[in-house]
Each structure stands twice: as C-alpha cells, then as structure tokens.
C-alpha cells in the first residue's frame, strides 16, 4: 500500500511539474504581415526598390495609360500577366527578387526581403 501511495504521489508531482514547465515556455508572438503598394505610372515602378519582410504582400497597381506586367527577372518564377490600366496584382513575398515589365523591358524594380 505504501508503494502505491508513493507512486501516486510521484505521479502527481510529475503532472504538476509538466504543467508548470509548459506554462513557462513562451510562444512566439505572431507578427502581422504588412501590405505595400507599388504604383505603375509614367513607365516606372514607384517605388522602384522596396524592402519588406518575408510574408508581406506587395500590390502593384497600373496607373499608366497602357498595359504593363510585373515579372520576376532572373527565372521568371512569377508574373502578373498583362495589367490593363486601373488593374492590380498582388504577391506574398517569400524572397528577394529583381523584377521588370516584360512588355517594356526598361521598367525595373527590386524587392528586398529582410
């Protein structure tokens, strides 16, 4: 009987210890992702360079009078396709990238992920 009481007592201590230990661990705070806007106007991306965090969203809006697109430059990993005047396209950023308008290749931009 004394052995059973000892086991129950030690089990109760163990449960309390685990509970206390789990309540002491901190959970990482969830960081709210931000949304950034890039305007396409006067044959430029404005701003042409943007620094963001991984998981942030960038929205490109075409305020020009002709269609443009937004295309990752190095490997063409992503593209908006043609954006008519007044249209927008968004991307959740996961890594730094140079991009351009494949319709007007002189238009260039850069995303820097910190």
C-alpha positions as CSV (number, residue, x, y, z in Angstrom):
1,X,0.0,0.0,0.0
2,X,2.8,2.4,0.9
3,X,4.4,1.7,-2.6
4,X,1.1,2.5,-4.3
5,X,0.8,5.8,-2.4
6,X,4.4,6.7,-3.3
7,X,3.7,6.0,-7.0
8,X,0.5,8.2,-6.9
9,X,2.3,10.9,-5.1
10,X,5.3,10.9,-7.5
11,X,2.8,10.9,-10.5
12,X,1.0,13.9,-9.1
13,X,4.3,15.7,-8.7
14,X,5.3,14.8,-12.2
15,X,2.0,16.1,-13.6
16,X,2.4,19.4,-11.7
17,X,6.0,19.7,-12.9
18,X,5.0,19.2,-16.5
19,X,2.1,21.7,-16.2
20,X,4.4,24.3,-14.6
21,X,7.1,23.7,-17.3
22,X,4.6,24.0,-20.1
23,X,3.2,27.3,-18.7
24,X,6.7,28.8,-18.5
25,X,7.6,28.3,-22.2
26,X,6.9,31.4,-24.3
27,X,5.1,31.2,-27.6
28,X,6.5,33.4,-30.3
29,X,4.4,36.4,-30.9
30,X,2.7,36.4,-34.3
31,X,3.9,39.3,-36.3
32,X,1.3,40.9,-38.5
33,X,2.3,40.9,-42.1
34,X,2.2,44.3,-43.9
35,X,0.8,45.3,-47.2
36,X,2.8,47.5,-49.6
37,X,1.7,49.3,-52.7
38,X,3.7,49.9,-55.8
39,X,2.3,52.2,-58.4
40,X,3.0,51.7,-62.1
41,X,2.9,55.1,-63.7
42,X,5.0,57.2,-66.2
43,X,6.6,53.9,-67.4
44,X,8.1,53.3,-63.9
45,X,7.5,51.2,-60.8
46,X,7.2,53.6,-57.9
47,X,8.9,52.9,-55.6
48,X,11.4,51.1,-57.7
49,X,13.0,49.4,-54.7
50,X,11.1,48.1,-51.7
51,X,12.3,46.5,-48.5
52,X,9.8,44.0,-46.9
53,X,9.6,41.1,-44.6
54,X,9.0,37.5,-45.7
55,X,5.2,37.0,-45.8
56,X,4.4,40.6,-46.6
57,X,2.1,41.4,-49.5
58,X,3.0,43.7,-52.4
59,X,0.2,45.1,-54.6
60,X,1.1,46.6,-57.9
61,X,-1.5,48.9,-59.5
62,X,-1.3,50.1,-63.0
63,X,-2.0,53.9,-63.1
64,X,-0.5,54.2,-66.6
65,X,-2.4,54.6,-69.9
66,X,-1.0,51.3,-71.4
67,X,-0.9,47.7,-70.1
68,X,2.1,46.5,-68.1
69,X,3.1,43.4,-66.3
70,X,5.2,42.5,-63.3
71,X,7.6,39.6,-63.9
72,X,10.4,38.1,-61.8
73,X,13.5,38.8,-63.8
74,X,16.0,36.0,-63.2
75,X,14.0,32.8,-63.7
76,X,10.5,34.2,-64.5
77,X,9.3,32.4,-61.3
78,X,6.2,34.6,-61.1
79,X,4.3,37.1,-63.3
80,X,1.2,39.1,-63.1
81,X,0.3,38.8,-66.8
82,X,-0.8,41.9,-68.6
83,X,-2.4,44.5,-66.3
84,X,-4.7,46.9,-68.1
85,X,-4.9,50.5,-66.8
86,X,-6.6,50.6,-63.4
87,X,-5.9,46.9,-62.7
88,X,-3.9,45.5,-59.7
89,X,-2.0,42.3,-58.9
90,X,-0.6,41.1,-55.6
91,X,2.2,38.8,-54.4
92,X,3.0,37.4,-51.0
93,X,6.8,37.9,-50.9
94,X,9.0,35.0,-49.9
95,X,12.4,36.0,-51.1
96,X,14.3,39.0,-52.6
97,X,13.8,39.4,-56.3
98,X,14.5,41.8,-59.2
99,X,11.5,42.2,-61.5
100,X,10.6,44.1,-64.7
101,X,7.8,44.7,-67.2
102,X,8.3,42.2,-69.9
103,X,6.3,44.4,-72.2
104,X,8.5,47.4,-71.6
105,X,11.8,45.9,-70.5
106,X,13.3,49.3,-69.4
107,X,11.0,49.2,-66.4
108,X,12.7,47.5,-63.5
109,X,12.1,47.1,-59.8
110,X,13.6,45.3,-56.8
111,X,12.1,43.6,-53.7
112,X,14.5,43.2,-50.8
113,X,13.4,40.7,-48.1
114,X,15.0,41.2,-44.7
